[in-house]
Amino acid sequence: MKEFEDTVYKLQDWIIALAKENNVELDEVALIAIKSDPLMYGIELRDFFKKNAKAVAEKDVAALKALLPAQITGREIPEPVIEKGFLFLAVFQSLFKDLDAPAE
């Protein structure tokens, strides 16, 4: 579970840094959503994967934009950001797979 929480914190920090790098001012609602408790964020991520499974599998930028705050998604997303975003998604898919695996 620690790995999951650490990865959530890294994703949250990355989203906030991404906003700062692009001179995007995140409003209070966006910051609250981003910095939510890792377990609550995990529930939202599971829902995200259910809704965007095909787009994530195809590495469709629309899936990544669905994960980011609206203030960022209205802008062009550079390729390095897209690549890192999909790496985060792959890590979370792997973590969820591990968490869902039956105990041995």
Residue pairs with C-beta under 8 A, 6 or more apart in sequence:
3 95
4 38
4 42
4 95
4 99
5 38
7 88
7 91
7 92
7 95
8 38
8 41
8 42
9 38
10 88
11 41
11 88
11 92
12 34
12 35
12 41
14 84
14 88
15 34
15 68
15 69
15 72
16 26
16 31
16 34
16 35
18 24
18 68
18 72
18 81
19 25
19 26
19 69
19 71
19 72
22 72
22 75
24 69
24 71
24 72
24 75
25 71
26 34
26 69
26 71
27 71
30 69
30 70
30 71
33 69
34 69
36 44
45 92
45 96
46 96
48 66
48 67
49 56
49 92
49 93
49 96
51 66
52 62
52 63
52 66
54 60
55 62
55 63
55 66
56 63
56 86
56 89
56 93
59 82
59 86
61 77
61 82
63 89
64 77
64 82
64 85
64 86
64 89
65 73
65 77
66 73
67 85
67 89
68 77
68 85
77 85
